[in-house]
Amino acid sequence: MIHTLSGRITERSDGYVVVETGGIGFKVFTNARAAAGAPAGGAVRIFSHLYVREDKLELYGFFEEGALKLF
């Protein structure tokens, strides 16, 4: 399970951000408000939940641990 990601945001859209860490860009789904408030190019730490299905893997991210627990 991926609990946190630390890195810098290289891309953002209404429903996701891309966090680059260790040469890998992780697409992290989040709400539009959180994505818009994320600092482009800035360093972030995201708390995450990896959603696993037989046909896809999705990573959901939150900027506060309390929001992850609520999810």
PQR file of N, CA, C, O and H, with PARSE charges and radii, in Angstrom:
ATOM      1  N   MET A   1       0.849  -1.176   0.000 -0.4000 1.5000
ATOM      2  CA  MET A   1       0.000   0.000   0.000 -0.0000 2.0000
ATOM      3  C   MET A   1       0.891   1.233   0.000  0.5500 1.7000
ATOM      4  O   MET A   1       1.903   1.267   0.700 -0.5500 1.4000
ATOM      5  N   ILE A   2       0.533   2.223  -0.761 -0.4000 1.5000
ATOM      6  CA  ILE A   2       1.248   3.506  -0.785 -0.0000 2.0000
ATOM      7  C   ILE A   2       0.531   4.436   0.179  0.5500 1.7000
ATOM      8  O   ILE A   2      -0.611   4.824  -0.065 -0.5500 1.4000
ATOM      9  H   ILE A   2      -0.289   2.196  -1.329  0.4000 1.0000
ATOM     10  N   HIS A   3       1.196   4.798   1.278 -0.4000 1.5000
ATOM     11  CA  HIS A   3       0.547   5.647   2.285 -0.0000 2.0000
ATOM     12  C   HIS A   3       0.795   7.130   2.020  0.5500 1.7000
ATOM     13  O   HIS A   3      -0.125   7.939   2.139 -0.5500 1.4000
ATOM     14  H   HIS A   3       2.123   4.483   1.477  0.4000 1.0000
ATOM     15  N   THR A   4       2.020   7.493   1.664 -0.4000 1.5000
ATOM     16  CA  THR A   4       2.314   8.891   1.358 -0.0000 2.0000
ATOM     17  C   THR A   4       3.204   8.988   0.130  0.5500 1.7000
ATOM     18  O   THR A   4       3.951   8.065  -0.196 -0.5500 1.4000
ATOM     19  H   THR A   4       2.767   6.836   1.567  0.4000 1.0000
ATOM     20  N   LEU A   5       3.107  10.126  -0.542 -0.4000 1.5000
ATOM     21  CA  LEU A   5       4.001  10.479  -1.642 -0.0000 2.0000
ATOM     22  C   LEU A   5       4.569  11.853  -1.330  0.5500 1.7000
ATOM     23  O   LEU A   5       3.832  12.763  -0.948 -0.5500 1.4000
ATOM     24  H   LEU A   5       2.500  10.876  -0.277  0.4000 1.0000
ATOM     25  N   SER A   6       5.856  12.003  -1.489 -0.4000 1.5000
ATOM     26  CA  SER A   6       6.491  13.312  -1.359 -0.0000 2.0000
ATOM     27  C   SER A   6       7.219  13.599  -2.656  0.5500 1.7000
ATOM     28  O   SER A   6       7.937  12.748  -3.180 -0.5500 1.4000
ATOM     29  H   SER A   6       6.454  11.264  -1.799  0.4000 1.0000
ATOM     30  N   GLY A   7       7.033  14.780  -3.160 -0.4000 1.5000
ATOM     31  CA  GLY A   7       7.676  15.159  -4.412 -0.0000 2.0000
ATOM     32  C   GLY A   7       7.182  16.513  -4.857  0.5500 1.7000
ATOM     33  O   GLY A   7       6.729  17.319  -4.044 -0.5500 1.4000
ATOM     34  H   GLY A   7       6.450  15.472  -2.734  0.4000 1.0000
ATOM     35  N   ARG A   8       7.270  16.767  -6.156 -0.4000 1.5000
ATOM     36  CA  ARG A   8       6.791  18.050  -6.652 -0.0000 2.0000
ATOM     37  C   ARG A   8       5.703  17.820  -7.696  0.5500 1.7000
ATOM     38  O   ARG A   8       5.717  16.825  -8.422 -0.5500 1.4000
ATOM     39  H   ARG A   8       7.638  16.112  -6.817  0.4000 1.0000
ATOM     40  N   ILE A   9       4.786  18.734  -7.756 -0.4000 1.5000
ATOM     41  CA  ILE A   9       3.673  18.629  -8.694 -0.0000 2.0000
ATOM     42  C   ILE A   9       4.127  19.138 -10.053  0.5500 1.7000
ATOM     43  O   ILE A   9       4.564  20.281 -10.187 -0.5500 1.4000
ATOM     44  H   ILE A   9       4.775  19.542  -7.167  0.4000 1.0000
ATOM     45  N   THR A  10       4.020  18.278 -11.056 -0.4000 1.5000
ATOM     46  CA  THR A  10       4.440  18.651 -12.408 -0.0000 2.0000
ATOM     47  C   THR A  10       3.256  18.925 -13.324  0.5500 1.7000
ATOM     48  O   THR A  10       3.427  19.490 -14.405 -0.5500 1.4000
ATOM     49  H   THR A  10       3.664  17.350 -10.947  0.4000 1.0000
ATOM     50  N   GLU A  11       2.073  18.536 -12.911 -0.4000 1.5000
ATOM     51  CA  GLU A  11       0.869  18.753 -13.722 -0.0000 2.0000
ATOM     52  C   GLU A  11      -0.338  18.721 -12.796  0.5500 1.7000
ATOM     53  O   GLU A  11      -0.341  18.028 -11.779 -0.5500 1.4000
ATOM     54  H   GLU A  11       1.933  18.077 -12.033  0.4000 1.0000
ATOM     55  N   ARG A  12      -1.363  19.483 -13.166 -0.4000 1.5000
ATOM     56  CA  ARG A  12      -2.605  19.420 -12.403 -0.0000 2.0000
ATOM     57  C   ARG A  12      -3.782  19.697 -13.324  0.5500 1.7000
ATOM     58  O   ARG A  12      -3.667  20.419 -14.314 -0.5500 1.4000
ATOM     59  H   ARG A  12      -1.360  20.046 -13.993  0.4000 1.0000
ATOM     60  N   SER A  13      -4.901  19.112 -12.978 -0.4000 1.5000
ATOM     61  CA  SER A  13      -6.138  19.265 -13.729 -0.0000 2.0000
ATOM     62  C   SER A  13      -7.276  19.309 -12.723  0.5500 1.7000
ATOM     63  O   SER A  13      -7.033  19.328 -11.517 -0.5500 1.4000
ATOM     64  H   SER A  13      -4.995  18.525 -12.174  0.4000 1.0000
ATOM     65  N   ASP A  14      -8.528  19.325 -13.208 -0.4000 1.5000
ATOM     66  CA  ASP A  14      -9.670  19.415 -12.300 -0.0000 2.0000
ATOM     67  C   ASP A  14      -9.772  18.237 -11.345  0.5500 1.7000
ATOM     68  O   ASP A  14     -10.202  18.411 -10.205 -0.5500 1.4000
ATOM     69  H   ASP A  14      -8.725  19.310 -14.188  0.4000 1.0000
ATOM     70  N   GLY A  15      -9.388  17.047 -11.777 -0.4000 1.5000
ATOM     71  CA  GLY A  15      -9.596  15.870 -10.943 -0.0000 2.0000
ATOM     72  C   GLY A  15      -8.346  15.141 -10.517  0.5500 1.7000
ATOM     73  O   GLY A  15      -8.438  14.086  -9.890 -0.5500 1.4000
ATOM     74  H   GLY A  15      -9.038  16.905 -12.703  0.4000 1.0000
ATOM     75  N   TYR A  16      -7.172  15.672 -10.839 -0.4000 1.5000
ATOM     76  CA  TYR A  16      -5.948  14.964 -10.464 -0.0000 2.0000
ATOM     77  C   TYR A  16      -4.745  15.900 -10.467  0.5500 1.7000
ATOM     78  O   TYR A  16      -4.789  17.002 -11.014 -0.5500 1.4000
ATOM     79  H   TYR A  16      -7.097  16.529 -11.349  0.4000 1.0000
ATOM     80  N   VAL A  17      -3.673  15.431  -9.842 -0.4000 1.5000
ATOM     81  CA  VAL A  17      -2.359  16.060  -9.923 -0.0000 2.0000
ATOM     82  C   VAL A  17      -1.357  14.964 -10.260  0.5500 1.7000
ATOM     83  O   VAL A  17      -1.598  13.787  -9.991 -0.5500 1.4000
ATOM     84  H   VAL A  17      -3.637  14.536  -9.397  0.4000 1.0000
ATOM     85  N   VAL A  18      -0.243  15.354 -10.845 -0.4000 1.5000
ATOM     86  CA  VAL A  18       0.850  14.418 -11.091 -0.0000 2.0000
ATOM     87  C   VAL A  18       1.990  14.809 -10.157  0.5500 1.7000
ATOM     88  O   VAL A  18       2.500  15.928 -10.210 -0.5500 1.4000
ATOM     89  H   VAL A  18      -0.047  16.310 -11.064  0.4000 1.0000
ATOM     90  N   VAL A  19       2.378  13.870  -9.304 -0.4000 1.5000
ATOM     91  CA  VAL A  19       3.462  14.089  -8.349 -0.0000 2.0000
ATOM     92  C   VAL A  19       4.671  13.308  -8.832  0.5500 1.7000
ATOM     93  O   VAL A  19       4.624  12.085  -8.960 -0.5500 1.4000
ATOM     94  H   VAL A  19       1.964  12.961  -9.261  0.4000 1.0000
ATOM     95  N   GLU A  20       5.759  14.030  -9.101 -0.4000 1.5000
ATOM     96  CA  GLU A  20       6.981  13.375  -9.547 -0.0000 2.0000
ATOM     97  C   GLU A  20       7.904  13.169  -8.359  0.5500 1.7000
ATOM     98  O   GLU A  20       8.228  14.104  -7.626 -0.5500 1.4000
ATOM     99  H   GLU A  20       5.797  15.024  -8.997  0.4000 1.0000
ATOM    100  N   THR A  21       8.316  11.927  -8.189 -0.4000 1.5000
ATOM    101  CA  THR A  21       9.230  11.577  -7.116 -0.0000 2.0000
ATOM    102  C   THR A  21      10.111  10.426  -7.590  0.5500 1.7000
ATOM    103  O   THR A  21       9.610   9.431  -8.115 -0.5500 1.4000
ATOM    104  H   THR A  21       8.052  11.168  -8.784  0.4000 1.0000
ATOM    105  N   GLY A  22      11.398  10.558  -7.408 -0.4000 1.5000
ATOM    106  CA  GLY A  22      12.321   9.507  -7.812 -0.0000 2.0000
ATOM    107  C   GLY A  22      12.282   9.203  -9.307  0.5500 1.7000
ATOM    108  O   GLY A  22      12.517   8.063  -9.708 -0.5500 1.4000
ATOM    109  H   GLY A  22      11.805  11.365  -6.982  0.4000 1.0000
ATOM    110  N   GLY A  23      11.990  10.200 -10.134 -0.4000 1.5000
ATOM    111  CA  GLY A  23      11.951   9.997 -11.572 -0.0000 2.0000
ATOM    112  C   GLY A  23      10.663   9.374 -12.094  0.5500 1.7000
ATOM    113  O   GLY A  23      10.562   9.074 -13.283 -0.5500 1.4000
ATOM    114  H   GLY A  23      11.800  11.127  -9.809  0.4000 1.0000
ATOM    115  N   ILE A  24       9.686   9.176 -11.227 -0.4000 1.5000
ATOM    116  CA  ILE A  24       8.408   8.582 -11.622 -0.0000 2.0000
ATOM    117  C   ILE A  24       7.304   9.593 -11.342  0.5500 1.7000
ATOM    118  O   ILE A  24       7.277  10.203 -10.273 -0.5500 1.4000
ATOM    119  H   ILE A  24       9.769   9.419 -10.261  0.4000 1.0000
ATOM    120  N   GLY A  25       6.393   9.774 -12.296 -0.4000 1.5000
ATOM    121  CA  GLY A  25       5.251  10.664 -12.115 -0.0000 2.0000
ATOM    122  C   GLY A  25       4.023   9.853 -11.759  0.5500 1.7000
ATOM    123  O   GLY A  25       3.577   9.027 -12.555 -0.5500 1.4000
ATOM    124  H   GLY A  25       6.416   9.279 -13.165  0.4000 1.0000
ATOM    125  N   PHE A  26       3.475  10.071 -10.588 -0.4000 1.5000
ATOM    126  CA  PHE A  26       2.282   9.367 -10.121 -0.0000 2.0000
ATOM    127  C   PHE A  26       1.053  10.242 -10.367  0.5500 1.7000
ATOM    128  O   PHE A  26       1.006  11.385  -9.914 -0.5500 1.4000
ATOM    129  H   PHE A  26       3.837  10.743  -9.941  0.4000 1.0000
ATOM    130  N   LYS A  27       0.061   9.710 -11.080 -0.4000 1.5000
ATOM    131  CA  LYS A  27      -1.201  10.408 -11.265 -0.0000 2.0000
ATOM    132  C   LYS A  27      -2.059  10.126 -10.040  0.5500 1.7000
ATOM    133  O   LYS A  27      -2.419   8.980  -9.770 -0.5500 1.4000
ATOM    134  H   LYS A  27       0.100   8.780 -11.448  0.4000 1.0000
ATOM    135  N   VAL A  28      -2.381  11.177  -9.308 -0.4000 1.5000
ATOM    136  CA  VAL A  28      -3.106  11.048  -8.057 -0.0000 2.0000
ATOM    137  C   VAL A  28      -4.447  11.764  -8.209  0.5500 1.7000
ATOM    138  O   VAL A  28      -4.493  12.978  -8.409 -0.5500 1.4000
ATOM    139  H   VAL A  28      -2.089  12.108  -9.527  0.4000 1.0000
ATOM    140  N   PHE A  29      -5.528  11.009  -8.114 -0.4000 1.5000
ATOM    141  CA  PHE A  29      -6.863  11.591  -8.225 -0.0000 2.0000
ATOM    142  C   PHE A  29      -7.206  12.326  -6.937  0.5500 1.7000
ATOM    143  O   PHE A  29      -6.960  11.830  -5.837 -0.5500 1.4000
ATOM    144  H   PHE A  29      -5.491  10.023  -7.951  0.4000 1.0000
ATOM    145  N   THR A  30      -7.771  13.500  -7.088 -0.4000 1.5000
ATOM    146  CA  THR A  30      -8.179  14.317  -5.952 -0.0000 2.0000
ATOM    147  C   THR A  30      -9.360  15.172  -6.374  0.5500 1.7000
ATOM    148  O   THR A  30      -9.737  15.166  -7.546 -0.5500 1.4000
ATOM    149  H   THR A  30      -7.972  13.903  -7.981  0.4000 1.0000
ATOM    150  N   ASN A  31      -9.943  15.896  -5.454 -0.4000 1.5000
ATOM    151  CA  ASN A  31     -11.062  16.745  -5.856 -0.0000 2.0000
ATOM    152  C   ASN A  31     -10.551  17.999  -6.557  0.5500 1.7000
ATOM    153  O   ASN A  31      -9.384  18.365  -6.415 -0.5500 1.4000
ATOM    154  H   ASN A  31      -9.637  15.900  -4.502  0.4000 1.0000
ATOM    155  N   ALA A  32     -11.427  18.651  -7.311 -0.4000 1.5000
ATOM    156  CA  ALA A  32     -11.038  19.806  -8.126 -0.0000 2.0000
ATOM    157  C   ALA A  32     -10.504  20.953  -7.271  0.5500 1.7000
ATOM    158  O   ALA A  32      -9.563  21.638  -7.672 -0.5500 1.4000
ATOM    159  H   ALA A  32     -12.375  18.353  -7.426  0.4000 1.0000
ATOM    160  N   ARG A  33     -11.090  21.164  -6.109 -0.4000 1.5000
ATOM    161  CA  ARG A  33     -10.650  22.253  -5.230 -0.0000 2.0000
ATOM    162  C   ARG A  33      -9.227  22.028  -4.730  0.5500 1.7000
ATOM    163  O   ARG A  33      -8.411  22.950  -4.718 -0.5500 1.4000
ATOM    164  H   ARG A  33     -11.855  20.607  -5.784  0.4000 1.0000
ATOM    165  N   ALA A  34      -8.936  20.791  -4.316 -0.4000 1.5000
ATOM    166  CA  ALA A  34      -7.588  20.470  -3.839 -0.0000 2.0000
ATOM    167  C   ALA A  34      -6.570  20.567  -4.968  0.5500 1.7000
ATOM    168  O   ALA A  34      -5.460  21.058  -4.764 -0.5500 1.4000
ATOM    169  H   ALA A  34      -9.599  20.042  -4.326  0.4000 1.0000
ATOM    170  N   ALA A  35      -6.942  20.103  -6.150 -0.4000 1.5000
ATOM    171  CA  ALA A  35      -6.032  20.173  -7.300 -0.0000 2.0000
ATOM    172  C   ALA A  35      -5.728  21.620  -7.662  0.5500 1.7000
ATOM    173  O   ALA A  35      -4.582  21.957  -7.958 -0.5500 1.4000
ATOM    174  H   ALA A  35      -7.844  19.704  -6.315  0.4000 1.0000
ATOM    175  N   ALA A  36      -6.737  22.471  -7.642 -0.4000 1.5000
ATOM    176  CA  ALA A  36      -6.546  23.884  -7.993 -0.0000 2.0000
ATOM    177  C   ALA A  36      -5.665  24.599  -6.965  0.5500 1.7000
ATOM    178  O   ALA A  36      -4.928  25.521  -7.316 -0.5500 1.4000
ATOM    179  H   ALA A  36      -7.668  22.197  -7.401  0.4000 1.0000
ATOM    180  N   GLY A  37      -5.737  24.182  -5.716 -0.4000 1.5000
ATOM    181  CA  GLY A  37      -4.949  24.808  -4.663 -0.0000 2.0000
ATOM    182  C   GLY A  37      -3.546  24.253  -4.521  0.5500 1.7000
ATOM    183  O   GLY A  37      -2.737  24.787  -3.763 -0.5500 1.4000
ATOM    184  H   GLY A  37      -6.335  23.433  -5.431  0.4000 1.0000
ATOM    185  N   ALA A  38      -3.255  23.190  -5.242 -0.4000 1.5000
ATOM    186  CA  ALA A  38      -1.930  22.564  -5.154 -0.0000 2.0000
ATOM    187  C   ALA A  38      -0.892  23.452  -5.835  0.5500 1.7000
ATOM    188  O   ALA A  38      -1.145  23.964  -6.925 -0.5500 1.4000
ATOM    189  H   ALA A  38      -3.912  22.756  -5.858  0.4000 1.0000
ATOM    190  N   PRO A  39       0.256  23.640  -5.220 -0.5600 1.5000
ATOM    191  CA  PRO A  39       1.280  24.515  -5.800  0.2800 2.0000
ATOM    192  C   PRO A  39       1.999  23.843  -6.969  0.5500 1.7000
ATOM    193  O   PRO A  39       2.747  22.886  -6.768 -0.5500 1.4000
ATOM    194  N   ALA A  40       1.778  24.335  -8.181 -0.4000 1.5000
ATOM    195  CA  ALA A  40       2.455  23.768  -9.358 -0.0000 2.0000
ATOM    196  C   ALA A  40       3.965  23.945  -9.216  0.5500 1.7000
ATOM    197  O   ALA A  40       4.450  25.053  -8.990 -0.5500 1.4000
ATOM    198  H   ALA A  40       1.171  25.112  -8.344  0.4000 1.0000
ATOM    199  N   GLY A  41       4.693  22.856  -9.347 -0.4000 1.5000
ATOM    200  CA  GLY A  41       6.143  22.891  -9.215 -0.0000 2.0000
ATOM    201  C   GLY A  41       6.629  22.883  -7.779  0.5500 1.7000
ATOM    202  O   GLY A  41       7.828  22.760  -7.528 -0.5500 1.4000
ATOM    203  H   GLY A  41       4.299  21.955  -9.530  0.4000 1.0000
ATOM    204  N   GLY A  42       5.715  23.012  -6.842 -0.4000 1.5000
ATOM    205  CA  GLY A  42       6.096  23.055  -5.439 -0.0000 2.0000
ATOM    206  C   GLY A  42       6.173  21.679  -4.811  0.5500 1.7000
ATOM    207  O   GLY A  42       5.602  20.713  -5.316 -0.5500 1.4000
ATOM    208  H   GLY A  42       4.741  23.112  -7.046  0.4000 1.0000
ATOM    209  N   ALA A  43       6.887  21.608  -3.707 -0.4000 1.5000
ATOM    210  CA  ALA A  43       7.024  20.346  -2.989 -0.0000 2.0000
ATOM    211  C   ALA A  43       5.756  20.077  -2.177  0.5500 1.7000
ATOM    212  O   ALA A  43       5.210  20.979  -1.543 -0.5500 1.4000
ATOM    213  H   ALA A  43       7.351  22.393  -3.297  0.4000 1.0000
ATOM    214  N   VAL A  44       5.302  18.834  -2.205 -0.4000 1.5000
ATOM    215  CA  VAL A  44       4.096  18.446  -1.473 -0.0000 2.0000
ATOM    216  C   VAL A  44       4.302  17.087  -0.815  0.5500 1.7000
ATOM    217  O   VAL A  44       5.191  16.316  -1.178 -0.5500 1.4000
ATOM    218  H   VAL A  44       5.746  18.101  -2.720  0.4000 1.0000
ATOM    219  N   ARG A  45       3.458  16.830   0.154 -0.4000 1.5000
ATOM    220  CA  ARG A  45       3.347  15.501   0.751 -0.0000 2.0000
ATOM    221  C   ARG A  45       1.870  15.146   0.694  0.5500 1.7000
ATOM    222  O   ARG A  45       1.028  15.870   1.226 -0.5500 1.4000
ATOM    223  H   ARG A  45       2.737  17.456   0.449  0.4000 1.0000
ATOM    224  N   ILE A  46       1.561  14.034   0.048 -0.4000 1.5000
ATOM    225  CA  ILE A  46       0.181  13.624  -0.158 -0.0000 2.0000
ATOM    226  C   ILE A  46      -0.064  12.296   0.547  0.5500 1.7000
ATOM    227  O   ILE A  46       0.717  11.354   0.409 -0.5500 1.4000
ATOM    228  H   ILE A  46       2.244  13.446  -0.384  0.4000 1.0000
ATOM    229  N   PHE A  47      -1.149  12.232   1.299 -0.4000 1.5000
ATOM    230  CA  PHE A  47      -1.591  10.983   1.913 -0.0000 2.0000
ATOM    231  C   PHE A  47      -2.481  10.280   0.892  0.5500 1.7000
ATOM    232  O   PHE A  47      -3.333  10.916   0.273 -0.5500 1.4000
ATOM    233  H   PHE A  47      -1.783  12.997   1.412  0.4000 1.0000
ATOM    234  N   SER A  48      -2.293   8.989   0.713 -0.4000 1.5000
ATOM    235  CA  SER A  48      -2.955   8.332  -0.410 -0.0000 2.0000
ATOM    236  C   SER A  48      -3.642   7.027  -0.041  0.5500 1.7000
ATOM    237  O   SER A  48      -3.367   6.403   0.984 -0.5500 1.4000
ATOM    238  H   SER A  48      -1.600   8.472   1.216  0.4000 1.0000
ATOM    239  N   HIS A  49      -4.547   6.651  -0.926 -0.4000 1.5000
ATOM    240  CA  HIS A  49      -5.236   5.369  -0.852 -0.0000 2.0000
ATOM    241  C   HIS A  49      -5.151   4.735  -2.229  0.5500 1.7000
ATOM    242  O   HIS A  49      -5.577   5.335  -3.216 -0.5500 1.4000
ATOM    243  H   HIS A  49      -4.771   7.158  -1.759  0.4000 1.0000
ATOM    244  N   LEU A  50      -4.605   3.526  -2.307 -0.4000 1.5000
ATOM    245  CA  LEU A  50      -4.504   2.803  -3.571 -0.0000 2.0000
ATOM    246  C   LEU A  50      -5.733   1.915  -3.713  0.5500 1.7000
ATOM    247  O   LEU A  50      -5.941   0.986  -2.933 -0.5500 1.4000
ATOM    248  H   LEU A  50      -4.259   3.038  -1.506  0.4000 1.0000
ATOM    249  N   TYR A  51      -6.537   2.216  -4.718 -0.4000 1.5000
ATOM    250  CA  TYR A  51      -7.770   1.469  -4.997 -0.0000 2.0000
ATOM    251  C   TYR A  51      -7.446   0.416  -6.047  0.5500 1.7000
ATOM    252  O   TYR A  51      -7.023   0.757  -7.152 -0.5500 1.4000
ATOM    253  H   TYR A  51      -6.368   2.971  -5.352  0.4000 1.0000
ATOM    254  N   VAL A  52      -7.635  -0.846  -5.724 -0.4000 1.5000
ATOM    255  CA  VAL A  52      -7.262  -1.949  -6.598 -0.0000 2.0000
ATOM    256  C   VAL A  52      -8.504  -2.698  -7.062  0.5500 1.7000
ATOM    257  O   VAL A  52      -9.315  -3.150  -6.254 -0.5500 1.4000
ATOM    258  H   VAL A  52      -7.978  -1.123  -4.827  0.4000 1.0000
ATOM    259  N   ARG A  53      -8.634  -2.819  -8.372 -0.4000 1.5000
ATOM    260  CA  ARG A  53      -9.677  -3.643  -8.987 -0.0000 2.0000
ATOM    261  C   ARG A  53      -8.987  -4.544  -9.990  0.5500 1.7000
ATOM    262  O   ARG A  53      -7.816  -4.341 -10.311 -0.5500 1.4000
ATOM    263  H   ARG A  53      -7.975  -2.451  -9.028  0.4000 1.0000
ATOM    264  N   GLU A  54      -9.702  -5.534 -10.485 -0.4000 1.5000
ATOM    265  CA  GLU A  54      -9.044  -6.455 -11.412 -0.0000 2.0000
ATOM    266  C   GLU A  54      -8.681  -5.790 -12.733  0.5500 1.7000
ATOM    267  O   GLU A  54      -7.812  -6.289 -13.448 -0.5500 1.4000
ATOM    268  H   GLU A  54     -10.653  -5.698 -10.224  0.4000 1.0000
ATOM    269  N   ASP A  55      -9.331  -4.665 -13.081 -0.4000 1.5000
ATOM    270  CA  ASP A  55      -9.052  -4.014 -14.355 -0.0000 2.0000
ATOM    271  C   ASP A  55      -8.362  -2.660 -14.223  0.5500 1.7000
ATOM    272  O   ASP A  55      -8.078  -2.028 -15.240 -0.5500 1.4000
ATOM    273  H   ASP A  55     -10.038  -4.260 -12.500  0.4000 1.0000
ATOM    274  N   LYS A  56      -8.079  -2.189 -12.993 -0.4000 1.5000
ATOM    275  CA  LYS A  56      -7.415  -0.889 -12.848 -0.0000 2.0000
ATOM    276  C   LYS A  56      -6.847  -0.695 -11.450  0.5500 1.7000
ATOM    277  O   LYS A  56      -7.273  -1.323 -10.480 -0.5500 1.4000
ATOM    278  H   LYS A  56      -8.310  -2.702 -12.167  0.4000 1.0000
ATOM    279  N   LEU A  57      -5.877   0.191 -11.388 -0.4000 1.5000
ATOM    280  CA  LEU A  57      -5.307   0.676 -10.134 -0.0000 2.0000
ATOM    281  C   LEU A  57      -5.492   2.184 -10.135  0.5500 1.7000
ATOM    282  O   LEU A  57      -5.123   2.842 -11.108 -0.5500 1.4000
ATOM    283  H   LEU A  57      -5.531   0.701 -12.176  0.4000 1.0000
ATOM    284  N   GLU A  58      -6.050   2.746  -9.077 -0.4000 1.5000
ATOM    285  CA  GLU A  58      -6.227   4.185  -8.977 -0.0000 2.0000
ATOM    286  C   GLU A  58      -5.680   4.657  -7.643  0.5500 1.7000
ATOM    287  O   GLU A  58      -5.909   4.037  -6.605 -0.5500 1.4000
ATOM    288  H   GLU A  58      -6.349   2.211  -8.287  0.4000 1.0000
ATOM    289  N   LEU A  59      -4.958   5.758  -7.689 -0.4000 1.5000
ATOM    290  CA  LEU A  59      -4.365   6.326  -6.489 -0.0000 2.0000
ATOM    291  C   LEU A  59      -5.117   7.610  -6.150  0.5500 1.7000
ATOM    292  O   LEU A  59      -5.125   8.553  -6.941 -0.5500 1.4000
ATOM    293  H   LEU A  59      -4.773   6.261  -8.533  0.4000 1.0000
ATOM    294  N   TYR A  60      -5.749   7.647  -4.972 -0.4000 1.5000
ATOM    295  CA  TYR A  60      -6.484   8.819  -4.511 -0.0000 2.0000
ATOM    296  C   TYR A  60      -5.643   9.525  -3.464  0.5500 1.7000
ATOM    297  O   TYR A  60      -5.075   8.879  -2.583 -0.5500 1.4000
ATOM    298  H   TYR A  60      -5.742   6.881  -4.329  0.4000 1.0000
ATOM    299  N   GLY A  61      -5.558  10.841  -3.552 -0.4000 1.5000
ATOM    300  CA  GLY A  61      -4.685  11.578  -2.658 -0.0000 2.0000
ATOM    301  C   GLY A  61      -5.366  12.710  -1.926  0.5500 1.7000
ATOM    302  O   GLY A  61      -6.343  13.293  -2.396 -0.5500 1.4000
ATOM    303  H   GLY A  61      -6.019  11.365  -4.267  0.4000 1.0000
ATOM    304  N   PHE A  62      -4.809  13.008  -0.739 -0.4000 1.5000
ATOM    305  CA  PHE A  62      -5.346  14.035   0.146 -0.0000 2.0000
ATOM    306  C   PHE A  62      -4.175  14.791   0.760  0.5500 1.7000
ATOM    307  O   PHE A  62      -3.139  14.197   1.060 -0.5500 1.4000
ATOM    308  H   PHE A  62      -4.015  12.535  -0.357  0.4000 1.0000
ATOM    309  N   PHE A  63      -4.334  16.082   0.944 -0.4000 1.5000
ATOM    310  CA  PHE A  63      -3.256  16.899   1.485 -0.0000 2.0000
ATOM    311  C   PHE A  63      -3.222  16.898   3.004  0.5500 1.7000
ATOM    312  O   PHE A  63      -2.285  17.423   3.605 -0.5500 1.4000
ATOM    313  H   PHE A  63      -5.175  16.565   0.700  0.4000 1.0000
ATOM    314  N   GLU A  64      -4.242  16.310   3.631 -0.4000 1.5000
ATOM    315  CA  GLU A  64      -4.282  16.173   5.088 -0.0000 2.0000
ATOM    316  C   GLU A  64      -4.632  14.731   5.450  0.5500 1.7000
ATOM    317  O   GLU A  64      -5.464  14.110   4.789 -0.5500 1.4000
ATOM    318  H   GLU A  64      -5.003  15.884   3.143  0.4000 1.0000
ATOM    319  N   GLU A  65      -4.011  14.205   6.479 -0.4000 1.5000
ATOM    320  CA  GLU A  65      -4.248  12.828   6.877 -0.0000 2.0000
ATOM    321  C   GLU A  65      -5.692  12.614   7.344  0.5500 1.7000
ATOM    322  O   GLU A  65      -6.255  11.537   7.150 -0.5500 1.4000
ATOM    323  H   GLU A  65      -3.335  14.709   7.016  0.4000 1.0000
ATOM    324  N   GLY A  66      -6.280  13.626   7.952 -0.4000 1.5000
ATOM    325  CA  GLY A  66      -7.662  13.526   8.395 -0.0000 2.0000
ATOM    326  C   GLY A  66      -8.628  13.311   7.239  0.5500 1.7000
ATOM    327  O   GLY A  66      -9.611  12.584   7.380 -0.5500 1.4000
ATOM    328  H   GLY A  66      -5.822  14.501   8.110  0.4000 1.0000
ATOM    329  N   ALA A  67      -8.358  13.933   6.100 -0.4000 1.5000
ATOM    330  CA  ALA A  67      -9.192  13.754   4.920 -0.0000 2.0000
ATOM    331  C   ALA A  67      -9.089  12.323   4.394  0.5500 1.7000
ATOM    332  O   ALA A  67     -10.077  11.760   3.923 -0.5500 1.4000
ATOM    333  H   ALA A  67      -7.559  14.524   5.985  0.4000 1.0000
ATOM    334  N   LEU A  68      -7.896  11.738   4.475 -0.4000 1.5000
ATOM    335  CA  LEU A  68      -7.716  10.341   4.071 -0.0000 2.0000
ATOM    336  C   LEU A  68      -8.526   9.424   4.971  0.5500 1.7000
ATOM    337  O   LEU A  68      -9.194   8.510   4.488 -0.5500 1.4000
ATOM    338  H   LEU A  68      -7.093  12.195   4.857  0.4000 1.0000
ATOM    339  N   LYS A  69      -8.472   9.658   6.264 -0.4000 1.5000
ATOM    340  CA  LYS A  69      -9.232   8.822   7.206 -0.0000 2.0000
ATOM    341  C   LYS A  69     -10.719   8.942   6.974  0.5500 1.7000
ATOM    342  O   LYS A  69     -11.443   7.957   7.117 -0.5500 1.4000
ATOM    343  H   LYS A  69      -7.929  10.400   6.657  0.4000 1.0000
ATOM    344  N   LEU A  70     -11.196  10.119   6.623 -0.4000 1.5000
ATOM    345  CA  LEU A  70     -12.605  10.332   6.338 -0.0000 2.0000
ATOM    346  C   LEU A  70     -13.023   9.589   5.068  0.5500 1.7000
ATOM    347  O   LEU A  70     -14.138   9.075   4.981 -0.5500 1.4000
ATOM    348  H   LEU A  70     -10.609  10.919   6.507  0.4000 1.0000
ATOM    349  N   PHE A  71     -12.127   9.537   4.095 -0.4000 1.5000
ATOM    350  CA  PHE A  71     -12.387   8.821   2.831 -0.0000 2.0000
ATOM    351  C   PHE A  71     -12.571   7.350   3.097  0.5500 1.7000
ATOM    352  O   PHE A  71     -12.798   6.578   2.165 -0.5500 1.4000
ATOM    353  H   PHE A  71     -11.222   9.955   4.166  0.4000 1.0000
TER
END
